[in-house]
Amino acid sequence: MLLDGDVLKDKNGKSLKYSIKDGAAFSAMTGFGEQYFSPLAIELGASNLEIGMLVSTPQFIAALLQLYTSRVTSYLKSRKKTITLFVLLQALTWLPLMSITLLLFENKILLLILLVTLYFVFGHFIVPVWNSLIGDLVSEGVRGRFFGMRNRINGATAFISLFIAGFLLSLFPKEEIMQGFVLIFSIAFIARLVSWHYLKKSEDPPMKSDKENEFSFIQYLRRLKETNYGRFALYFALMNFSVYIASPFFTVYMLRDLQMPYLEYTIVTASAALTSFLAMTHWGNLADRFGNRRILSFSGMSIVVVPILWLFSKDIIYLIFAQVVSGFVWAGFNLSSMNFVYDNVKPENRTRVFAYHNVLAGVSLFMGSMVGGLLAFTITSSWIFYSSLQVIFLISGLVRGIASLLFLPRLKERRSVEEISSRDFFIRYNGTGPIIGLTYKAVTEIQRSLQHVKRKDRPESRA
């Protein structure tokens, strides 16, 4: 079952239902639109360094501007007003993004980066406010189950949207592919308007404030080594750095180096979204039972192997398996990361802390992407691999391992939870069984989706 009726019987059940619908619409927008920013850039002839800039620069600027989130929210005197205003602005950015595909001048990459920056600025500006609002709406005792359920629905929607978008693109010949991007971006625009509609219907409980204990970003940074949350924030930032050394280049590797048609690219990419959807209830239940620190430790160490799996084969079935593993462990990491902040930060400080947390993560993301871009520019030998980009995947995996070994043993669980050893947790709940089962489910679902789809001839090039 996708919906957990007991969770939705919470005192704020109506708003939680609207949140689920908003999340599904948001996921549809990312599936039809955001996930195809890099493929569009590749079609426009972007270099590896430009791809790195496209992925990192918008999110870096968006993260920095979150420093002003609390100030704007205080000025508007409502978290709901802040959220709905910037969601509408983000929806409107799809109109010029659609237009860029039809412009006649040659170098469109800089304009694309500018528009994508506006898209992320408007979208990320509300993240601390939304996290604060939803934290007040969801009771602590059902937090893991609610976010597990919400993320499960989001994952299902993202998978379906991503798959349909890729299928629609595959219907267009190469010389008309820009029309395909206009089509899927139009659907993304409508989806964000639907999200905006449901956000407007949500409740807006009074903000809790603690003006006497307000603190600046510099004070926040100075306290990081002193608290359990601070050690987590440093770990999260270092993980962002290591992940984004490689993250911008998986799409380049598939579309440019492996010359994948859009349908195959979508199948591989969507496998992670599908697995994440299937795994969310599993992780949500375990988080409520054993605590977020346990989930974070397991998934954080498992994320180390994700880019390394891409070193051994370029076969599409193997890459689907690699994405299934990725979707499974990232589902646990994302769920436990957000809940770990809720567990360790007072409600009145959440808007400010989430903003500072995202700024730190955004700076790390930018630095990781820039390092990855420079590596992609300077590493020309593929060494023992098929592509030089796989060397970057290996480096990313090693840095992830260092981050996890340094910080995970130092994190503590705040809540009273059921005790279990790491060995028993792995064997009983997260051994190869769940991954094998999810691999089977993912491949089965993909095969069902393809039953009535005619396989198109492989194009000569997607570069």
C-alpha positions in Angstrom: 0.0 0.0 0.0 1.2 3.5 -0.8 -0.8 5.2 1.8 -0.6 4.6 5.6 -4.1 5.4 6.9 -2.9 5.6 10.6 -0.4 8.3 9.8 -3.0 10.4 7.9 -5.3 10.2 11.0 -2.8 12.5 12.8 -4.3 15.9 14.0 -3.0 17.6 10.9 -4.1 14.8 8.6 -5.7 17.0 6.0 -2.6 19.1 5.5 -0.5 15.9 5.4 -2.7 14.7 2.5 -2.1 18.0 0.7 1.6 17.6 1.3 1.6 14.2 -0.3 -0.2 15.5 -3.4 2.2 18.5 -3.5 5.1 16.1 -3.3 3.8 13.9 -6.1 3.3 16.9 -8.4 6.8 18.2 -7.5 8.2 14.8 -8.4 6.4 14.9 -11.7 8.0 18.2 -12.4 11.5 16.9 -11.7 10.9 13.7 -13.7 9.6 15.6 -16.8 11.9 18.6 -16.4 14.8 18.9 -13.9 16.2 15.4 -14.7 16.6 16.5 -18.4 18.7 19.7 -17.8 21.9 17.8 -18.4 20.6 15.9 -21.5 19.5 19.2 -23.0 22.9 20.7 -22.3 24.6 17.7 -24.1 22.3 18.2 -27.1 23.3 21.8 -27.1 27.0 20.8 -27.3 28.1 21.5 -23.7 31.6 20.4 -22.6 32.3 18.3 -19.5 33.4 21.5 -17.6 30.1 23.3 -18.7 28.1 20.3 -17.5 29.8 20.6 -14.2 29.0 24.3 -14.0 25.4 23.6 -15.0 25.0 21.1 -12.1 26.9 23.1 -9.5 26.6 26.8 -10.0 22.8 27.1 -9.8 22.6 25.1 -6.7 25.6 26.9 -5.1 24.0 30.3 -5.7 20.6 29.0 -4.5 22.2 27.7 -1.3 23.8 31.0 -0.5 20.6 32.9 -1.0 18.9 30.7 1.6 20.7 32.9 4.2 17.9 35.4 3.5 15.0 32.9 3.9 14.3 33.7 7.5 14.4 37.4 6.8 11.9 37.1 3.9 9.7 34.8 5.9 9.6 37.3 8.9 8.8 40.1 6.4 5.9 38.1 4.9 4.9 36.9 8.4 3.9 33.5 7.1 5.7 30.4 6.0 2.9 29.5 3.7 3.0 32.8 1.9 6.7 32.5 1.4 6.4 29.0 0.1 3.6 29.6 -2.4 5.2 32.8 -3.7 8.5 31.2 -4.6 6.9 28.0 -5.9 4.9 30.1 -8.4 8.0 32.0 -9.4 9.8 28.6 -10.0 6.9 27.4 -12.1 7.1 30.5 -14.3 10.8 29.8 -15.1 9.7 26.9 -17.2 8.4 29.3 -19.8 11.8 30.8 -20.8 13.4 27.3 -20.4 11.0 26.1 -23.1 11.8 29.0 -25.3 15.6 28.5 -25.1 15.3 25.3 -27.2 13.8 27.4 -30.1 16.3 30.3 -30.1 18.5 30.5 -33.2 21.8 31.7 -31.8 24.5 29.0 -31.4 25.9 29.2 -27.8 23.0 28.7 -25.5 24.8 27.1 -22.6 25.4 30.3 -20.7 21.7 31.3 -21.0 20.7 27.7 -19.9 22.9 28.0 -16.8 21.3 31.4 -16.0 17.8 30.1 -16.3 18.5 26.9 -14.4 20.0 29.1 -11.7 16.8 31.1 -11.4 14.9 27.7 -11.3 17.0 26.5 -8.3 17.1 29.8 -6.5 13.2 30.0 -6.4 12.9 26.3 -5.6 15.6 26.0 -2.9 14.8 29.3 -1.2 11.7 27.7 0.3 13.4 24.5 1.4 14.2 25.7 5.0 10.7 27.2 5.4 9.0 24.0 4.1 11.1 21.8 6.3 10.2 24.0 9.3 6.5 23.9 8.4 6.2 20.2 7.7 8.2 19.5 10.9 5.5 21.3 12.9 2.7 19.4 11.0 4.1 15.8 11.5 4.1 14.3 15.0 7.5 12.9 16.1 6.1 9.4 16.7 5.0 8.9 13.0 7.7 11.0 11.3 9.6 8.0 9.8 6.4 6.4 8.5 5.1 9.6 7.1 8.2 10.6 5.2 8.7 7.0 4.2 5.2 7.0 2.7 5.5 10.5 1.1 8.9 9.6 -0.4 7.6 6.3 -1.6 4.8 8.1 -3.5 7.3 10.7 -4.7 9.6 7.9 -6.0 6.8 6.2 -7.9 5.7 9.5 -9.5 9.3 10.3 -10.3 9.8 6.9 -12.0 6.7 7.1 -14.1 7.4 10.7 -15.1 11.0 10.1 -15.9 10.1 7.0 -18.0 7.3 8.8 -19.9 9.6 11.8 -20.6 12.3 9.6 -21.9 9.9 7.7 -24.1 8.4 10.9 -25.5 11.9 12.1 -26.3 12.7 8.8 -28.1 9.8 9.5 -30.4 11.4 12.6 -31.9 14.1 12.2 -34.6 17.5 13.9 -33.7 16.8 16.9 -35.9 13.5 17.6 -34.1 14.7 16.7 -30.5 14.3 20.3 -29.3 10.5 20.0 -29.8 10.6 17.0 -27.5 12.2 19.1 -24.8 9.5 21.7 -25.2 6.9 19.0 -24.7 8.3 17.5 -21.5 9.1 21.0 -20.1 5.5 22.0 -20.7 4.3 19.1 -18.6 6.8 20.0 -15.9 5.4 23.6 -15.9 1.8 22.2 -15.4 3.0 19.8 -12.7 4.5 22.7 -10.6 1.3 24.7 -10.9 -0.6 21.7 -9.5 2.0 21.5 -6.6 1.4 25.3 -6.0 -2.4 24.6 -5.8 -2.0 22.0 -3.0 0.5 24.1 -1.1 -2.0 26.9 -1.0 -4.6 24.6 0.7 -2.2 23.5 3.5 -2.5 24.8 7.1 0.0 27.3 8.3 0.5 26.8 12.1 2.0 29.8 14.0 5.8 30.1 13.7 7.7 29.4 16.9 10.5 31.9 17.4 13.3 32.3 19.9 14.8 35.7 19.1 16.9 35.8 22.2 18.8 32.7 20.9 19.1 33.7 17.3 22.6 33.1 15.8 24.4 34.1 12.6 25.9 31.8 10.0 29.4 32.4 11.4 28.2 31.4 14.9 26.6 28.4 13.4 29.9 27.3 11.8 31.7 27.8 15.1 29.3 25.5 17.0 29.5 22.6 14.5 32.2 20.7 16.3 30.4 21.0 19.7 27.1 19.2 18.9 25.8 16.0 17.6 23.9 17.8 14.9 27.1 19.8 14.0 29.1 16.6 13.4 26.3 15.4 11.2 26.3 18.7 9.2 30.0 18.4 8.6 29.6 14.8 7.5 26.7 15.7 5.2 28.7 18.5 3.6 31.7 16.3 3.0 29.5 13.7 1.5 28.0 16.3 -0.8 31.5 17.2 -1.9 32.5 13.6 -2.6 29.2 12.7 -4.4 29.3 15.7 -6.7 32.8 15.0 -7.8 31.1 12.3 -10.0 27.4 13.1 -10.0 27.3 15.5 -13.0 29.1 13.0 -15.2 26.9 9.9 -15.1 24.6 11.4 -17.7 27.6 12.4 -19.8 29.0 8.9 -19.5 25.7 7.3 -20.6 24.7 9.7 -23.4 28.1 10.7 -24.8 30.5 7.9 -24.0 28.2 4.9 -24.2 26.0 6.5 -26.9 22.8 5.4 -25.2 19.5 6.2 -26.9 17.1 8.2 -24.7 14.9 5.2 -24.0 17.8 3.1 -22.6 19.2 6.1 -20.7 15.7 6.6 -19.1 15.4 3.0 -18.1 18.8 3.0 -16.4 18.1 6.4 -14.7 14.6 5.5 -13.7 15.7 2.3 -12.0 17.0 4.3 -9.1 13.8 6.2 -8.7 11.7 3.0 -8.9 13.9 1.3 -6.3 13.8 4.3 -4.0 10.0 4.2 -4.2 9.9 0.5 -3.4 12.4 0.9 -0.5 10.9 3.9 1.3 8.4 2.1 3.5 11.1 -0.4 4.5 13.4 2.5 5.6 10.6 4.5 7.3 9.6 1.6 9.5 13.2 0.8 10.4 14.0 4.4 11.2 11.0 4.6 13.7 12.1 1.4 15.3 15.9 1.5 15.4 16.6 5.2 15.0 17.9 7.4 12.2 21.6 7.1 13.3 21.5 3.3 12.5 20.0 3.9 9.1 22.4 6.7 8.4 25.4 4.5 9.3 24.3 1.6 7.1 23.3 3.7 4.1 26.3 6.1 4.4 28.8 3.2 4.2 26.8 1.6 1.4 26.9 4.8 -0.7 30.7 4.4 -1.0 30.2 1.4 -3.4 27.7 3.1 -5.7 30.1 4.9 -8.1 32.5 2.0 -7.9 29.8 -0.3 -9.4 30.0 1.7 -12.6 33.6 0.5 -13.2 33.0 -3.1 -14.1 30.6 -3.2 -17.0 28.7 -1.1 -19.5 26.0 -3.6 -20.1 22.5 -2.1 -19.6 21.3 -4.9 -17.4 24.3 -4.5 -15.1 23.8 -0.7 -15.0 20.2 -1.3 -14.0 21.5 -3.4 -11.1 23.9 -0.6 -10.1 21.1 1.9 -10.1 18.9 -0.5 -8.0 21.6 -0.6 -5.4 21.9 3.2 -5.6 18.2 3.8 -5.2 18.0 1.5 -2.3 20.8 3.0 -0.2 20.1 6.6 -1.2 16.5 6.2 -0.1 17.7 5.3 3.4 20.3 8.0 3.4 17.9 10.8 2.3 15.2 9.8 4.8 17.5 9.4 7.8 19.4 12.6 7.0 16.3 14.8 7.1 14.9 13.1 10.2 18.3 13.3 11.9 18.1 17.1 11.6 14.5 17.1 13.0 15.6 14.9 15.9 18.6 17.2 16.9 17.3 20.7 16.2 14.7 22.6 18.3 11.5 23.5 16.3 12.0 27.2 16.8 15.4 27.0 15.2 14.6 24.8 12.3 14.1 27.4 9.5 17.4 29.1 10.3 19.3 25.8 10.8 18.0 24.2 7.7 19.0 27.4 5.7 22.5 27.3 7.2 22.7 23.5 6.7 21.8 23.9 3.0 24.3 26.7 2.5 27.0 24.5 3.9 25.9 21.6 1.7 25.6 23.9 -1.3 29.1 25.2 -1.0 30.4 21.6 -0.7 28.3 20.6 -3.7 29.8 23.4 -5.8 33.3 22.6 -4.7 32.9 18.9 -5.5 31.4 19.6 -8.9 34.2 22.1 -9.8 36.8 19.5 -8.7 35.0 16.9 -10.8 34.9 19.3 -13.8 38.6 20.0 -13.5 39.4 16.3 -13.2 37.2 15.6 -16.3 39.1 18.3 -18.2 42.6 17.1 -17.1 42.2 13.3 -17.0 42.3 12.2 -20.6 43.5 8.6 -20.1 40.9 5.9 -19.3 43.6 3.9 -17.5 42.1 0.3 -17.3 38.5 1.5 -17.9 36.3 2.1 -20.9 36.1 5.9 -20.2 38.2 8.5 -18.4 35.0 9.5 -16.5 35.2 6.1 -14.7 38.4 7.3 -13.0 36.4 10.1 -11.5 33.8 7.7 -10.3 36.5 5.7 -8.5 37.9 8.9 -6.9 34.4 9.9 -5.7 33.9 6.5 -4.1 37.2 6.7 -2.2 36.4 10.2 -0.9 32.9 9.0 0.2 34.6 6.2 2.2 36.9 8.7 4.0 34.0 10.9 4.9 31.9 8.0 6.3 34.8 6.5 8.3 35.7 9.9 9.8 32.2 11.0 11.0 29.7 8.1 11.2 31.2 6.5 14.4 30.9 9.9 16.1 27.2 10.4 15.6 24.7 9.6 18.4 21.0 8.7 18.4 18.9 11.2 20.3 15.7 9.3 20.6 15.1 6.1 22.7 15.0 3.3 20.2 15.3 -0.4 20.0 19.0 -1.6 20.3 20.5 -3.8 17.7 24.1 -4.5 16.6 25.3 -3.4 13.2 25.9 -7.1 12.3 22.4 -8.2 13.2 20.9 -5.1 11.5 22.7 -5.9 8.3 21.9 -9.7 8.3 18.2 -9.4 9.4 17.1 -6.3 7.6 19.5 -5.1 5.0 21.6 -7.9 3.6 21.5 -9.0 -0.1 17.9 -10.1 0.2 16.3 -6.7 0.0 18.5 -5.7 -2.9 18.0 -8.9 -4.8 14.2 -8.6 -4.2 14.2 -4.9 -5.3 16.3 -5.8 -8.4 13.7 -8.4 -9.4 10.9 -6.0 -8.7 12.6 -3.1 -10.6 13.4 -5.2 -13.6 9.9 -6.7 -13.7 8.3 -3.3 -13.5 10.5 -1.9 -16.3 9.7 -5.0 -18.5 6.0 -4.4 -17.9 6.4 -0.8 -18.9 8.1 -1.8 -22.1 5.7 -4.5 -23.1 3.9 -2.2 -25.6 6.8 -0.1 -26.6 8.6 -0.8 -29.9 12.3 -0.7 -29.5 13.7 2.0 -31.8 16.9 1.6 -33.9 20.0 2.8 -32.1 21.0 6.3 -33.3 24.6 6.9 -34.4 25.3 9.6 -31.8 23.8 11.6 -29.0 26.8 14.0 -28.8 
